[in-house]
């Protein structure tokens, strides 16, 4: 089923790419920046950067939903403009207001994610939410945190605002002190709730004055059933200490379809696995670190962090929940041995799921600034 869908998505991609970037000229770009105090979203595109090709596909899907002007400029043809805005060889997306950059997008190259970010970044750090706005605000973003507080609880409000300020570019934060809202929702103050409309789940936290615990709640409860690996969140995923399941696919359309296919198994193993899809353009050297052929995608692997063992998913095996779960059971029961890098001599003592290795393999050097902390857990 996935292969058929992939063919259809590939056709959609070819059709989309046929419409080239409609870049502004230098004068048009400067005029757009000077149109009053209206915010605009700008893609600074370098045609030599492979990421721009994939961004173009998603950019073309933004127009029907966009509530702000979305424009682009060719940095190869207008290098002086891009240089003056501090843009080098990498294609980036920014929100500008009155010619000044207010935010730079660091999320996945996915149309819906870019639109959510554009709306999010224009809201206050913490939005005041009343009964009329409540239901819409719960669905205003892919991840929404809503604080239900007493009107005079300044300590909880201060802690919530502090954490919101650190993560406002990733998630939406709201606050209500409306007693009628609390009564209607059956909530007692203080309570923080995390709403994730795409995953259909809700998480709750009751001690917002503990700043460290509140931040940990934001990090863990915001984790999707299947995440999208990015440089800024890789450390978070690794720090859980549970096995990482990496799935690489070339296009966002393929990655989206794989997330749908694997949702069932990811949901059932949400607490004991960290499953992510990966754009290979974000992590070009990671596939080989995991024993994968970067030219044969989609591909994936499990990295058992507690023992630093890597298990590449078999080539040619379909990406469905049942196939992945069956293979994962074979790994856990010790019927599949870990991958051994070329030129490394490694011995294993297969003892019914407990495999003892004499050589450790690490991908941590692939991630600048990331150190893997392991909690000693060995579930797979």
VOPAVEX-860431 format. One record per atom (N, C-alpha, C): x negated, y, z negated; residue in one letter. Coordinates in steps of 0.02 Angstrom, whole numbers, plus 50000, padded with zeros to 5 digits. Atoms other than C-alpha are relative to their C-alpha. Layout:
VOPAVEX-860431
XYZA/...
***
This chain:
VOPAVEX-860431
499594994050000X/500005000050000X/499575006350000X/500444994250004X/498595012049955X/499675001450067X/500344998949936X/497725009050122X/500465003350051X/499524996949954X/499305013450219X/500085007449982X/499924993150022X/499525029050113X/499395004150018X/500624996449984X/497705033650141X/499975002050073X/499994998449928X/497925032850330X/500465005950012X/499534994549992X/499435044250317X/499705006549974X/500314994150029X/498495056250205X/499435002650044X/500544998049956X/497015056150323X/500275003850060X/499684996649943X/498175060950466X/500215007149979X/499804993550025X/498885075050359X/499405004649994X/500614996050007X/497115080950324X/499775002650068X/500224997949934X/496685081450509X/500445005650027X/499544994849977X/498235091550547X/499875006649964X/500124994050039X/497865103650406X/499375003550021X/500644997049983X/496055106150455X/500035003650067X/499954996849934X/496615110950631X/500115007549993X/499924992950011X/497125127650558X/499405002749963X/500634997850030X/495465136250524X/500135005449948X/499974994450046X/495095148450384X/500195006450037X/499834993449972X/495875165450419X/499665005349957X/500394995550042X/494495175950343X/500155007350015X/499954992849991X/494645194550315X/499345002750026X/500614996549981X/493415206050399X/499755003949940X/500284996150055X/492285216750290X/500465005849981X/499574994250014X/493415231950307X/500674997849970X/499365002550027X/495005221850277X/499924997749928X/500135002450067X/494225214050123X/499965005849951X/500064994250044X/493745230850049X/500675003549990X/499344996950005X/495475237650086X/500454996149953X/499595004350044X/496295222749998X/499815001149927X/500234999050069X/495235225949843X/500245006649971X/499824993350023X/495795243949834X/500755001450000X/499274999149999X/497675241049842X/500275000449929X/499724998850066X/498135248349673X/499704995349947X/500255004350054X/498005237649517X/500244992850007X/499775006849988X/498675221849597X/499424995150001X/500515005250000X/497665206049566X/500034996150065X/500025004349941X/497095195549714X/499534994149985X/500435005950007X/496315178249726X/499584999650063X/500464999949944X/494775177549836X/499594993650002X/500465005649988X/493885162349909X/499405002850038X/500624998249967X/492085166849947X/499734993650032X/500135006349965X/491715153850079X/499335000250036X/500625001049962X/490025148050140X/500104993950044X/499875005649955X/490295137250295X/499494994449995X/500525005150007X/488665128150259X/500104995749938X/499855003750061X/489355122250092X/500574995150015X/499515005149984X/490275105850115X/500655000949961X/499414999250041X/491465110449975X/500525004550033X/499534995349969X/492225124250081X/500474996450047X/499575003949955X/492885111450205X/500584996949962X/499485003250040X/493835102550067X/500455005249967X/499604994650028X/494395118849988X/500505002750052X/499564997449947X/495125124250155X/500654996150005X/499415004249996X/496315109550156X/500515002049946X/499554998350055X/497025114149986X/500225007350005X/499844992949993X/496975132950022X/500605001050046X/499454999349953X/498165130450167X/500674998149970X/499385002150032X/499435122650049X/500255005149948X/499834995250052X/499455137749932X/500535005050021X/499594994449976X/500385150250041X/500744999549981X/499285000350015X/502175143650016X/500165001349926X/499864999350071X/502005144449826X/499675006149968X/500414994650030X/500805159049799X/500425006149983X/499684993850021X/501445174049702X/499525005850000X/500524995049994X/499815183449726X/499704999450070X/500365000749936X/498835187449885X/499404995249991X/500575004649998X/497615173149922X/499635001550065X/500394998249941X/496235178950040X/499324996649998X/500675003049996X/494545172650098X/499545004450042X/500504996449961X/492935179850165X/499424995350015X/500565004349976X/491545171350265X/499355003149975X/500624997250029X/489935173750166X/499404999250046X/500545000349951X/488855168550312X/500025006150045X/499924994149956X/489555182450422X/499975006549961X/499994993950041X/489685194850277X/499574999049937X/500445001750055X/488195190350170X/499905005949952X/500104994250043X/487995208250106X/500585001049952X/499404999450043X/489785208550039X/499964994949944X/500025005350051X/489585191849950X/499425001149951X/500574998850044X/487865196449883X/500155005649950X/499834994550045X/488535212649811X/500504997949946X/499535002750049X/489885202449723X/499684994249960X/500355005150039X/488565190649653X/500124992950022X/499865006749974X/489015175949764X/499434997750044X/500565002649962X/487635165049832X/500214994950052X/499895005049947X/487655149049935X/500584995349987X/499465004650018X/489075140249844X/500675003450006X/499334997249993X/490895143149888X/500355000249932X/499664999450064X/491875149749739X/500665003850010X/499364996650001X/493615156349697X/500025004549939X/499964995250056X/493885171849591X/500655003850002X/499454995250005X/495295182749528X/499695006849991X/500274993250003X/494895201049561X/500575004949988X/499524994750011X/495795216449500X/499635006750004X/500324993649987X/495345233949561X/499264999050018X/500675001349976X/493805226449642X/499544996549951X/500425003150051X/493155218649480X/500224992849989X/499865007050013X/493015199949449X/500234999149928X/499755001250067X/494095195049300X/499934992849979X/500075007250017X/493925176149310X/499754996250061X/500255004549947X/493055162549411X/500294993149989X/499675006550005X/493935146249447X/499494994449994X/500465005750010X/493065130649381X/500364993350002X/499615006150000X/494435117749406X/499914996050064X/500045004249940X/494715104349538X/500255003750062X/499764997049937X/494935109149721X/500664996750018X/499325002749991X/496795105349713X/500475005949999X/499564994249992X/498145117449770X/500405001549937X/499574998750059X/499295115249620X/499595002349941X/500434997950055X/497845117049498X/499775007250008X/500204993149987X/497265133249580X/500585004849987X/499414995950012X/499035140249576X/500135000749925X/499894999850073X/499215135649391X/499505004649967X/500524995750028X/497565144149352X/500155007350014X/499864993149981X/498065159949446X/500555003049957X/499464997650044X/499665161349343X/499765000549928X/500235000450069X/498825156349180X/499565005949980X/500514995050017X/497415168849188X/500305007049995X/499684993450004X/498645183349205X/500455000749938X/499614999650062X/499605178849047X/499565002649943X/500394998650060X/499085184948875X/499654993649977X/500345005950028X/497875173448783X/500524995649965X/499445003650032X/499395168548678X/500645003750018X/499364996949980X/501135171948749X/500514999449944X/499445000250046X/502585176548635X/500594996550035X/499485004049968X/503955163848670X/500635000249957X/499365000050034X/505785166148624X/500444994450026X/499545005449980X/507295154948646X/500145000150074X/499844999549928X/507625161448822X/499444997450043X/500585002149959X/505855157248882X/499764993049983X/500295006150027X/505565141148784X/499934994450050X/500025005849956X/506025127648908X/499565001250061X/500424998549942X/505195136349055X/499265000049980X/500704999650021X/503605139348955X/499704993049989X/500245006950009X/503465120848910X/499764997050065X/500165002849934X/503335117349097X/499605005050043X/500334994749963X/502345132849145X/499314998150026X/500685001849982X/500695123649164X/499934992449993X/500125007250006X/499945106249175X/499884997949927X/500085001250072X/499485107648990X/500195006449963X/499744994250037X/500415119248870X/499964998649925X/500015000450073X/500075122148685X/500475005249972X/499514995450029X/501495129748585X/499974999549924X/500034999750073X/501305135148404X/500685002149972X/499384998450036X/502885134748296X/499805002249930X/500274997350063X/502455146148149X/500515004349964X/499624995050038X/503235156248009X/499745006950019X/500184993249979X/503225174848048X/499435003049959X/500514997150044X/502095178747899X/499384995549992X/500575004650005X/500845164447928X/499425002750043X/500544996949962X/499365175147982X/499404995450008X/500585004549997X/498055161647945X/500074995250059X/499895004749944X/498825149148067X/499985003750067X/499994996149938X/499115162648197X/499305001950021X/500694998149985X/497305168448185X/499604994250027X/500375005949978X/496605150848203X/500234997950070X/499735002049935X/497755146848350X/499765004850054X/500234995049951X/497285163048439X/499264999150014X/500725001149992X/495445159548410X/499864994350049X/500105005749956X/495525142348491X/500285001450070X/499704998349934X/496665148748630X/499515004250041X/500474995849964X/495355161648675X/499444996150032X/500545004149973X/494065147948704X/500234995850060X/499775004749949X/495175137548819X/500545003050045X/499454997049962X/496345150148900X/499934999250075X/500075001049928X/495605147249073X/500204992950022X/499825006949984X/496055128749063X/500734998349983X/499335001850025X/497715128248967X/500395006349983X/499574994550020X/499195139348926X/500184999449926X/499864999950072X/499545144548745X/500575004849986X/499434995950019X/501145151148671X/500144999549925X/499864999750072X/501815155748499X/500735002149991X/499334997950017X/503565156548427X/500084999949924X/499834999650071X/504145162048255X/500765000649993X/499274999549999X/505995161848302X/500294994249960X/499745005250044X/506885152348162X/500534995850036X/499505003749963X/508285147548281X/499674994950047X/500375004649958X/507015139748400X/499744994149959X/500265005450042X/506195129848260X/500564995249979X/499435004250021X/507905123648201X/500254995850058X/499755003749940X/508465118848377X/499524994550021X/500495004949981X/506835109648409X/499874994849946X/500115004650055X/506895100848241X/499295000049975X/500704999250018X/505165107548199X/499945003949935X/500164996150060X/504495113148031X/499335003450009X/500624996249993X/503165126648029X/499524998249942X/500334998849935X/501705125948049X/499924993550039X/500105005749956X/501675114048197X/499745002550067X/500254998749932X/500665114348359X/500204994250043X/499825005349953X/501355104548505X/499645000950066X/500305000149933X/500475099848666X/500484996750048X/499555002649950X/501615097548816X/499614998950065X/500335001649936X/500975088848974X/500534997550049X/499455001949956X/502365089049104X/499814994650052X/500185004849949X/501385079049234X/499964992949972X/500065006650032X/501035064749113X/500634998249962X/499385001350034X/502715066549027X/499924998349926X/500095001550071X/502015065848850X/499905006449960X/500064994550046X/501935077048698X/499594997749939X/500415001550059X/500675077648554X/500125005449948X/499824995550054X/500895085848384X/499435000549949X/500534998850049X/499715093548256X/500285004449945X/499664996750056X/500165099748081X/499555004449957X/500434996250044X/498635108748009X/499605005250040X/500354995249956X/498215123848120X/499495004449965X/500504995850034X/497195132647985X/499314996750000X/500655003449995X/495815119448003X/499755000950071X/500214997949933X/494915127248150X/499674994350039X/500355005649966X/493805112148190X/500504994750021X/499495005249985X/495255099848181X/500465002450056X/499564997249949X/496325111448287X/499664999750068X/500365000349936X/494995112648422X/499944992850025X/500035007149980X/494775093748421X/500674997650027X/499335001749976X/496655092048441X/500105002550071X/499924997049933X/496635103748592X/499604995950051X/500425003849953X/495205093948673X/500304993250014X/499775006949989X/495925076548646X/500714999750027X/499305000549977X/497785079848671X/500085002650072X/499974997449931X/497435089448833X/499754995050052X/500295004949953X/496565074248909X/500564996550039X/499485003349960X/497645067949054X/499954992449997X/500025007349995X/498095049749077X/499424997950045X/500595000849958X/496845050249220X/499735007150012X/500294993449995X/495685065149212X/499675001250068X/500374998149940X/494785074549350X/499315002549976X/500664998650026X/492915074749316X/499725006450030X/500304993749980X/492095091949321X/499405001349955X/500594998850042X/490435098649256X/500165002449930X/499854997250066X/491285107749112X/500354995149954X/499655004750044X/492275092749048X/499664993249993X/500335006650003X/491065078249075X/499774998449929X/500245001150068X/490305080548902X/500584997849954X/499435001750042X/492025079948821X/500204992750008X/499805006949987X/492455063548904X/499494995149971X/500535004450026X/490775055748859X/500014999949924X/500024999650073X/490895061648680X/500544995849966X/499505004550029X/492435050748653X/499674993349980X/500345006250016X/491245035848655X/500314993850028X/499675005849971X/492485024348740X/499754999050072X/500225001349931X/492115015948908X/500295005050050X/499804995449946X/492175027849057X/500144996050063X/499835003049935X/493065022149215X/499975005650052X/500094994949948X/492445032449364X/500284997350066X/499755001849933X/493375032049531X/499835005750047X/500214994949951X/492575041549676X/500424999350064X/499664999949935X/493565046549830X/499845006750034X/500264994349963X/493125058949967X/500465006049998X/499544994349995X/494695069649979X/500475000349939X/499524999350054X/495925076549853X/500624995850013X/499425004149984X/497325067649945X/499894992749979X/500165006850021X/496455050849916X/499994999449924X/500045000350073X/496085054749734X/500695000449969X/499324999450026X/497885059949704X/500384993450007X/499665006449989X/498525043649779X/499744994749953X/500295004850046X/497315033449674X/500255001249929X/499734998650067X/497885042349516X/500714997349992X/499325002750002X/499675037549558X/499984992449994X/500045007350000X/499185019349591X/499764997249933X/500315002650061X/498175017549430X/500335002749937X/499694996950058X/499335027149317X/500234994949948X/499725004950046X/500125011649241X/499464997149954X/500535003050041X/498495003649183X/499675005449957X/500314994650038X/497775020449129X/500425001949940X/499554998350055X/499305023949023X/499974994749945X/500015005450049X/499235006948939X/499344999849961X/500665000150032X/497375009248898X/499765007049982X/500174992950009X/497445027948862X/499535001249941X/500404998850060X/496685026848687X/499314996850005X/500635003850001X/495305014248727X/499585000650062X/500394998749940X/494725019848900X/500045007550016X/499984993249973X/494295036648978X/499944999250076X/499995001249928X/494805035549161X/500025006750037X/500044993849962X/494345049149286X/499914998650074X/500174999949929X/494355052349472X/499455005250009X/500594995849991X/492795060649541X/499955002350073X/500164997249935X/492485072249687X/499244999150009X/500725001249992X/490785066149752X/499595006350015X/500364993849987X/490345083949804X/499815003549935X/500164997150065X/490355088949620X/499434996149966X/500505004350032X/489235074349568X/499664995750054X/500275003649943X/488235069349724X/499544994149983X/500465005450016X/486955058449635X/500304994849952X/499715004550049X/488145049949513X/500194993150027X/499845006749976X/488765035749626X/499414995149997X/500585004450001X/487015028649645X/499784998349930X/500155001450070X/486735030249458X/500444994449972X/499535005150023X/488235018749439X/499994993850044X/500075006049958X/487645006049568X/500474999950059X/499514999549946X/488835012249704X/499685002850063X/500224997349936X/488585015849888X/500395006450013X/499654993649991X/488995034549910X/500325000750069X/499724999749933X/489415031150092X/500584995150010X/499455004949995X/490735017950054X/500525001649946X/499494997950048X/492145026849964X/500704998650028X/500034999450073X/493305024949874X/499604994449968X/500395004850038X/492225016149747X/500045002149926X/499964998450070X/492145015149559X/499594995449957X/500395004050048X/491295008249405X/500235001549930X/499904999050072X/491495006049218X/499325000949968X/500614998950040X/490145013149105X/500184998849928X/499885001750070X/490205004648935X/499495003849958X/500454995450033X/489455018648832X/499664997149939X/500285002550062X/489185008948671X/499384995750010X/500595004149985X/487914997348755X/499655002350064X/500304997149940X/487505008048908X/499984995050058X/499955004949945X/488084994549030X/500465002650054X/499634997649943X/488764997949203X/500264994250041X/499685005349962X/489994987149299X/500325003050063X/499694997349939X/490314992449481X/500614995950020X/499395003349976X/492054988449545X/499864996850067X/500175003549938X/491964975549686X/500225003650063X/499844997149935X/491894982349862X/500564996150033X/499455003249965X/493464978749961X/500594998349957X/499445001550044X/494544975849808X/500475006149999X/499534994549995X/496134986349814X/500055003849934X/499944995750059X/496445000749695X/500725000249977X/499345000350030X/498014995349605X/499914998449925X/500035001350072X/498404993949419X/499874992649985X/500075007250014X/498554975049426X/499304997550018X/500675002249980X/496914972649520X/499475002549951X/500494997250046X/495944984349406X/500054996749932X/499925003150065X/496684976649250X/499734992949999X/500255006849996X/496284958949308X/499244999950000X/500744999749998X/494484963649348X/499735002249933X/500224997650066X/494314973049183X/500024994449948X/499975005650046X/494864957449090X/499414995250010X/500595004149985X/493504947449178X/499375003049970X/500584996750029X/492234960449124X/499994999149924X/499975000350073X/492824960548944X/499864993049973X/500115006950022X/492794941648932X/499324997250020X/500695002049986X/491004940948996X/499914996050063X/500075003849938X/491354932849165X/499635004050054X/500364995749953X/490534947649254X/499415003249963X/500594997250032X/488764953149214X/499905007350022X/500134993049983X/488224971349211X/499545000650061X/500434998549943X/487384979349360X/499285001149976X/500724999150013X/485484978849362X/499715004250056X/500294995849948X/484604993049455X/499444996350037X/500545003249962X/483404987649594X/499325001049966X/500674999650028X/481664983749529X/499974999349925X/499985000750072X/482234981449349X/500134992649982X/499905006850023X/482064964549264X/500415000149937X/499544999950056X/483524961749148X/500274993049987X/499725006550018X/484114946349054X/500615001049957X/499384999550038X/485834943348980X/500154993449967X/499785005950035X/486474931148852X/500765000449997X/499274999649995X/488294928148898X/500324996049944X/499695003350057X/489254924448739X/500735002149995X/499284998850001X/491084925848783X/500215007249990X/499814993050002X/491194944448811X/499495004449966X/500534996150031X/489684949648709X/499364998750038X/500575000949956X/488294952148834X/499415003949973X/500594996750030X/486564955948765X/499505001550054X/500474997949947X/485424965948880X/499345002149970X/500664997750022X/483564969148866X/499805006550033X/500154993749965X/483594984248984X/500615004549996X/499454995250003X/484664999748956X/499975004750060X/499944995749942X/485265010149101X/500395006249980X/499654993950021X/485755028349076X/500135004650059X/499854995049950X/486635041049185X/499955007049970X/499974993550033X/486425055149059X/499565005250033X/500454995149968X/484985063049155X/500315003150061X/499664997349942X/486205066049296X/500425006249982X/499564994750022X/487165078649191X/499605004949958X/500404995250038X/486155093949140X/500345002249936X/499744997650063X/486385098148957X/500454995149964X/499555004850032X/487415082548918X/499614994849962X/500275005450040X/486925071048777X/500574995549980X/499475004750015X/487945055348751X/499974998149926X/499955002350068X/488515052648573X/500484994149999X/499615006150000X/489165035048544X/500244998449930X/499725001550064X/490325030348404X/499964992849980X/500105006950018X/489795012148404X/500554995350023X/499445004249979X/491365005748490X/499824996250063X/500215004549947X/491254991448612X/500594997250039X/499425002649965X/493004989448681X/499965001550075X/500004999049927X/493214987348868X/500644997250029X/
***
